[in-house]
Amino acid sequence: MPRSRSSKSTWLREHQSDPYVRRAQAEGYRSRAVYKLMEMDQRDGLIQNGMTVLDIGAAPGSWAQWVQQRIGRSGRLVAVDLLPIEPIENVQFLHGDIRDARLLEALDELLDGRHTDLVISDIAPNISGMALVDQARGAELLRTVLNVCERVLRREGALLVKLFEGEQAAALRRDCEMRFQRCVIRKPKASRARSRESYLLARGYQHRAGGP
């Protein structure tokens, strides 16, 4: 549902006065979202030097910026999005839909038999303004991310994915608990108070049949 003129004006004022927006601009990050990942990483020790990481829904690239700093030159980061992303040094980009078989084949080629240590996703559906529709779209995206984990994530690997509150959130968490040893919910300070978003952090991936 398109924003009204007044709601756009309110959003713009909030955006311009947002301390995380100003901080991102000052520190050279592409969006305020980086501070959500930064807080969770620093709290949970999520990203380590030398890791192989997949970032799903990476545009505009602020999460990729942080991950690349953390994994260093010995690590590897592949970022995927439907939207184009300005290059980041030592980050490999795939432009397309993560549900597309051709993109998944291209991802397999880039990884060249190497499984990822971590999958991250700040992906969100296009918001319609209808809660049930938006929750269903968000659930579909999360299930897509879980399917990708089955393809690329190593045993004992980790997942960090955006989750929206609603009727399907509990079911989605149960899906993750069937695949991972430990699942917790995080709500970083940089998430706006009125936002229904939270993040599901799942560790100890166990679902890879016959995998490494």
Wavefront OBJ file of the C-alpha trace (Angstrom):
o trace
v 0.000 0.000 0.000
v 1.614 3.310 -1.070
v 2.364 5.808 1.674
v 0.230 8.936 1.855
v 1.932 12.294 1.402
v 1.741 12.955 5.144
v 3.181 9.537 6.069
v 6.037 10.018 3.603
v 6.766 13.391 5.188
v 6.741 11.853 8.677
v 9.035 9.017 7.563
v 11.460 11.502 5.985
v 11.644 13.600 9.155
v 12.251 10.507 11.284
v 14.857 9.222 8.840
v 16.777 12.500 8.784
v 16.793 12.754 12.585
v 17.603 9.067 13.172
v 20.939 8.783 15.058
v 21.720 5.480 13.337
v 21.244 7.086 9.917
v 23.606 9.902 10.846
v 26.108 7.460 12.302
v 26.037 5.286 9.170
v 26.686 8.322 6.999
v 29.580 9.409 9.208
v 31.152 5.945 9.340
v 30.733 5.115 5.652
v 28.086 2.396 5.897
v 25.379 2.135 3.274
v 22.426 1.915 5.657
v 21.513 2.044 9.332
v 20.792 -1.719 9.194
v 24.490 -2.396 9.756
v 24.087 -1.556 13.443
v 21.552 -4.343 13.897
v 24.055 -6.905 12.635
v 26.933 -5.258 14.472
v 25.118 -5.495 17.829
v 24.122 -9.126 17.321
v 27.595 -10.082 16.149
v 29.253 -8.420 19.115
v 26.783 -10.007 21.538
v 26.876 -13.529 20.133
v 30.322 -13.802 18.537
v 28.668 -14.695 15.272
v 31.252 -13.748 12.623
v 34.855 -14.911 12.759
v 37.960 -14.362 10.679
v 38.228 -16.775 7.736
v 34.549 -17.709 7.574
v 32.577 -18.423 4.409
v 29.323 -16.427 4.543
v 26.236 -16.096 2.332
v 24.248 -12.838 2.560
v 20.734 -13.222 1.077
v 18.924 -9.984 0.232
v 22.116 -7.986 0.614
v 21.220 -4.635 -0.990
v 22.309 -1.944 -0.417
v 25.242 -3.759 1.154
v 25.777 -2.537 4.709
v 25.660 -6.040 6.197
v 28.168 -7.156 3.569
v 30.440 -4.254 4.534
v 30.477 -5.359 8.174
v 30.904 -9.052 7.383
v 33.843 -8.389 5.081
v 35.616 -6.419 7.801
v 35.121 -9.321 10.195
v 36.050 -12.282 7.989
v 39.133 -10.604 6.540
v 40.946 -11.538 3.363
v 41.097 -15.213 4.306
v 37.291 -15.362 4.462
v 34.758 -15.466 1.661
v 31.469 -13.611 1.277
v 28.849 -14.139 -1.418
v 26.012 -11.575 -1.506
v 22.737 -12.105 -3.396
v 19.938 -9.683 -4.248
v 17.362 -8.879 -6.916
v 18.585 -5.288 -6.783
v 21.973 -4.224 -8.112
v 24.625 -3.531 -5.487
v 27.593 -1.212 -5.775
v 30.799 -3.289 -5.580
v 32.513 -3.948 -2.253
v 36.102 -5.112 -2.221
v 36.488 -8.888 -1.794
v 32.736 -9.524 -1.965
v 31.292 -11.685 -4.748
v 27.829 -10.615 -5.914
v 25.093 -12.600 -7.602
v 22.326 -10.458 -9.084
v 18.999 -12.289 -9.165
v 16.292 -14.155 -7.283
v 17.529 -16.677 -4.708
v 14.555 -18.886 -5.689
v 15.768 -19.101 -9.307
v 17.390 -22.440 -10.163
v 19.911 -20.709 -12.430
v 21.070 -18.436 -9.627
v 21.420 -21.406 -7.279
v 23.548 -23.148 -9.890
v 25.713 -20.028 -10.135
v 26.019 -20.039 -6.334
v 27.145 -23.673 -6.411
v 29.797 -22.758 -8.973
v 31.094 -19.885 -6.838
v 31.285 -22.041 -3.729
v 32.911 -24.851 -5.727
v 32.010 -27.583 -3.238
v 32.713 -25.462 -0.167
v 29.880 -25.128 2.331
v 29.146 -21.908 4.171
v 29.738 -21.404 7.894
v 27.001 -18.803 8.183
v 23.913 -17.679 6.251
v 22.549 -14.205 7.022
v 19.438 -12.545 5.659
v 17.892 -9.144 6.339
v 15.452 -9.747 3.496
v 11.908 -8.386 3.790
v 8.836 -8.661 1.548
v 7.317 -5.725 -0.268
v 4.882 -4.353 2.289
v 1.222 -4.299 1.240
v -0.119 -2.817 4.464
v -2.295 -5.914 5.033
v -0.913 -7.762 8.042
v -1.893 -11.293 7.029
v -0.561 -10.845 3.500
v 2.713 -9.375 4.736
v 3.159 -12.126 7.329
v 2.573 -14.791 4.666
v 5.114 -13.162 2.357
v 7.644 -12.930 5.155
v 7.083 -16.594 6.022
v 7.609 -17.603 2.402
v 10.917 -15.732 2.289
v 12.115 -17.351 5.504
v 11.271 -20.810 4.196
v 13.207 -19.971 1.045
v 16.222 -19.097 3.195
v 15.869 -22.404 5.083
v 15.800 -24.261 1.768
v 19.012 -22.519 0.740
v 20.585 -23.584 4.042
v 19.901 -27.194 3.104
v 21.899 -26.595 -0.040
v 24.893 -24.622 1.239
v 25.220 -24.596 5.038
v 27.713 -26.932 6.703
v 26.842 -29.065 9.716
v 27.137 -27.019 12.923
v 26.780 -23.840 10.834
v 24.618 -20.864 11.812
v 21.741 -18.807 10.439
v 20.667 -15.239 11.213
v 17.406 -14.224 9.545
v 14.782 -11.507 9.909
v 11.488 -12.673 11.393
v 8.213 -10.732 11.595
v 5.853 -11.129 14.526
v 2.553 -12.796 13.707
v 0.652 -16.043 13.631
v 3.262 -17.814 11.496
v 6.307 -16.786 13.536
v 5.961 -19.635 16.048
v 5.638 -22.229 13.283
v 8.684 -20.841 11.512
v 10.696 -20.992 14.702
v 9.674 -24.640 15.146
v 10.903 -25.319 11.602
v 14.276 -23.893 12.582
v 14.368 -25.844 15.852
v 14.011 -29.052 13.841
v 17.142 -28.148 11.887
v 19.351 -26.415 14.473
v 20.466 -27.244 18.002
v 19.855 -23.776 19.434
v 17.464 -21.003 18.371
v 17.036 -17.603 20.030
v 15.245 -14.373 19.157
v 17.135 -11.086 19.079
v 15.722 -7.555 18.914
v 18.663 -5.194 18.375
v 18.474 -1.610 19.590
v 18.735 -0.282 16.032
v 15.387 -1.902 15.142
v 12.790 0.826 15.322
v 10.494 0.467 18.330
v 7.324 0.288 16.235
v 8.775 -2.313 13.879
v 7.418 -5.867 14.106
v 10.781 -7.252 13.057
v 13.063 -9.374 15.153
v 15.887 -11.728 14.230
v 16.107 -15.472 14.604
v 19.602 -16.690 15.422
v 19.984 -20.437 14.922
v 23.215 -22.326 15.625
v 24.361 -25.917 15.328
v 22.870 -26.896 11.980
v 21.974 -30.602 11.929
v 19.808 -31.049 8.861
v 22.412 -31.893 6.223
v 21.899 -35.524 5.286
v 25.248 -37.051 4.411
v 26.917 -33.624 4.480
v 30.235 -32.641 5.974
l 1 2 3 4 5 6 7 8 9 10 11 12 13 14 15 16 17 18 19 20 21 22 23 24 25 26 27 28 29 30 31 32 33 34 35 36 37 38 39 40 41 42 43 44 45 46 47 48 49 50 51 52 53 54 55 56 57 58 59 60 61 62 63 64 65 66 67 68 69 70 71 72 73 74 75 76 77 78 79 80 81 82 83 84 85 86 87 88 89 90 91 92 93 94 95 96 97 98 99 100 101 102 103 104 105 106 107 108 109 110 111 112 113 114 115 116 117 118 119 120 121 122 123 124 125 126 127 128 129 130 131 132 133 134 135 136 137 138 139 140 141 142 143 144 145 146 147 148 149 150 151 152 153 154 155 156 157 158 159 160 161 162 163 164 165 166 167 168 169 170 171 172 173 174 175 176 177 178 179 180 181 182 183 184 185 186 187 188 189 190 191 192 193 194 195 196 197 198 199 200 201 202 203 204 205 206 207 208 209 210 211 212
